[in-house]
Amino acid sequence: MGKRARKRLKSIADQVLKAASMPEVLVHVHEQRESNLRFANNHATTSGDTESLSVRVEVSQGGRTASVSGNNVSADGLSKLVARAEELCRLSPVDPEYMPVLPAQTYETGETSAHDAKTAKLNAEGRAQLATKMIRTANLRKLTTAGLVIASEQAEAVASSAGLFAFHTQTNCQVTQTCRTKDGTGSGWAGAVHRSVGELDPEAVAVSAADKAEMSANPSELKPGRYVVLLEPQAVGDLLGFLYWSLSARSADEGRSFFTKVGGGNRLGEVIFHPSVTIRSDPTHRLHPSRPYAGDGQPRGRVTWISRGKLNALATSRYWAKKQGTQPQPGPGSMHMQGTTKSLLDLMRGVESGVLVTRFWYNRMLDPRTILATGLTRDGTFEIKNGKINRSLKNMRYNDSPVTLLQNTLAVGQPQRVVTRSGSVVVVPPLVVEGFNFASVSDAV
């Protein structure tokens, strides 16, 4: 996807705009190709390719709005889609928060493209080669393994009747693997994600998963309580994903958020977290370039949400910004937490007593007001003593918040790309955190 995709998506958008009779129209066109290969019990099990193309048309007149989605991009199909949207618009009540569509905007792009041609062309044979390297390691170590190879390419466009047109294309390739010991008591997981398949090292992923599986066999039980934890980047990403969606000015101003100030308003400008914590979003970042515009076409630039522990920015819709007399700020399209050059082992050497967590699983929000979440450790949980792994531990349920991670930070490592629970790619470091709450022990491997 590239120039041809841009031309194709723009042509669809232009047809929609031409067919519309209402004064304001916003068109979203999304095209995606995804391929995958699954393996289990040390053999490939399924391989598949999917293609999808969807169009969403939003029309407005007199403050009334309606939107309709479809996938018939023939001239007749698009005309019917527009007609249906306009029919519903006439029946809709006036939206008190309606904002007009945007005119043409300027977007910032970086030197690193989000699209990689080799990843876009990865076929079944290429996916099998990646999986073979991971399975071979498990076979040599006499472990049972399962995993997934996913490659995706997508193109997106948004256009308006006021002259807006924005286009973005990107690729991603992800490999994940779980290894288990033959007796079923040990389980290890590892994964990697990159916009370019050439940057992935499936053998390193396999070795990490195998090491974790062997080390985690025959786990012991640790009494629930609050502990110092060393969270690998995946575990950090699993929890910070909840914070990612909590950065809303409206929720804070209306008293529904952790970022609500006592007495009213929000906590912008307050030092809330540890001074080592800085979190940015940057669509031009070399580690993870992302879409430079929001869903309504607003430009997404470089934003520092948390700067040395201080709450520096909150996402603000155009409507809420107008109501509050502030500037609109689209929500983050990416997340980059600042780190150091320290490796996971470097951080471990500094832990006298604590728990190493590979990742969290089945994560769920408990209380949006405090961003309290719950879930389970999985695929490699270990006790640390005097800077080394002392023994493997049974999995535990946690009841805690990403706020704890950012307030009780003891040490920060080197950032890595991971995939969050929502499927977003974030760049986060491993963290050493004190006072993390494990509520109970789980017998599940």
C-alpha positions, 0 to 999 in steps of 0.5 A, a space after each residue: 500500500 502506498 500511492 495506489 492505496 492513497 489514490 484508491 481510498 481518496 477515490 472512494 471518499 470523493 464519490 461519497 462526498 459527491 453523492 451527499 446532499 447535506 452540507 457537512 460530511 465526514 468520510 472514513 475509509 479503512 483497508 486492511 490485510 492481515 495474515 497469520 500462522 498459528 502453531 500448537 503442540 510443536 506443529 503449525 495448525 492454521 494459516 490464514 489471510 484476511 482482507 477487509 475494506 470498510 467505509 463510514 459516512 457521517 452526515 450533519 445538518 442543522 446540528 443533527 448527525 448520523 453515521 452509517 458503515 458498509 463495505 460495498 464500495 461500488 458506485 451504487 453501494 456508496 450512493 445507498 450508504 450516503 442515502 441511508 445516513 441522510 435518512 437517519 440524520 433527518 430523524 435524529 435529535 439535535 446534538 448539543 455537542 455537535 462540532 462542524 467538520 474540519 477543513 484541510 489540515 497540516 500533518 507532521 511526518 518523521 524520517 521513519 516510515 510506518 510502512 515496510 514493504 517486506 512486511 506487507 509482502 510476508 506470505 505463508 512461506 515467510 510466516 512458516 520460516 519464522 514459526 519454524 525457528 521458534 518451534 525448533 528451539 522448543 524441540 531441542 529443549 524438549 518443551 511443548 510450544 504454541 504461538 502465533 505469527 501475525 503480519 498486517 498492513 493497513 491504510 486509512 483515510 479521512 475526508 470532509 466536505 470542507 476540504 480535509 483529506 488525510 491518509 496513513 499507511 502502516 505495517 506490523 509484524 508480531 511473534 509470540 510464543 509460549 513454552 511448557 515443560 513436559 510435566 505441565 508445571 512450568 510455563 514461559 512466554 515471550 514476544 516481539 513486535 515491529 513495523 518491519 519483519 526484518 527487525 524481529 529475532 524469532 530465535 531470541 523470542 524462543 530462547 526467552 520463552 524456553 528459559 522461562 518455562 524451564 525456570 518456572 517448573 515446580 513453583 512455590 507459593 508466596 503469601 499474598 501482600 505488597 511486594 517490590 516487583 520487577 515488571 518486564 516491559 510486557 507487564 508494564 504495557 499491560 497495566 499502563 494501557 489503563 492509564 492510556 485511556 484515562 487521560 481525559 480532561 472532560 472526565 477529570 473536570 466532571 469528577 469522574 477521574 483519578 485526575 480530578 482535583 479535590 474541590 473541582 477541576 483537574 490536576 494539570 500542572 500537579 506533580 503526581 508521579 515519581 520524577 523519573 516518569 515522563 510519558 510522551 506520544 509522538 507520531 514521528 518517533 523512530 521506534 514506533 511511528 504512528 498515525 499523525 491525525 485523530 479520527 476527526 482529522 485533527 493533527 496529532 503532534 508531539 505531546 508530553 502527557 507526564 513530564 518528570 512526574 507532573 501532569 502536563 496534558 489531558 486529551 480534550 475534545 473540540 466540544 469540551 475545549 470550546 466549553 471550557 475556553 481551552 485548546 483542543 488536544 486529541 488523545 494519544 495515538 501512541 505511548 512512549 515512556 522514557 527510560 534508561 539504558 539499563 537491561 532487565 538483568 541490571 535492574 534485577 541486580 539492584 533488587 534485594 527482595 522482590 517478585 519478577 513478573 513476565 506479564 499480566 493476563 485477564 486484566 480488567 478495570 475495577 474502578 475508573 476513578 482510581 484506575 484500579 485494575 485486576 488480573 493474574 500473573 502468567 508464564 514466568 513469575 519468580 522470587 528475587 533474592 539478593 539480585 538473582 532469581 531464587 525460586 519460581 512462584 505460583 501465579 498470583 492475582 493482583 489488585 492494583 493500579 498503574 498509578 502505583 507503578 508511576 508513583 512508587 517507581 524505584 528504577 527504570 530500564 530500557 524501553 521496548 515495543 510491546 502490544 497492550 490488551 487493546 492491541 495498541 503498540 506502546 514503547 515502555 521500559 521494565 520497572 522496579 516498583 515498591 508496594 505492589 499488591 498481590 491479593 491471592 494465589 492461583 493454582 493455574 499454570 
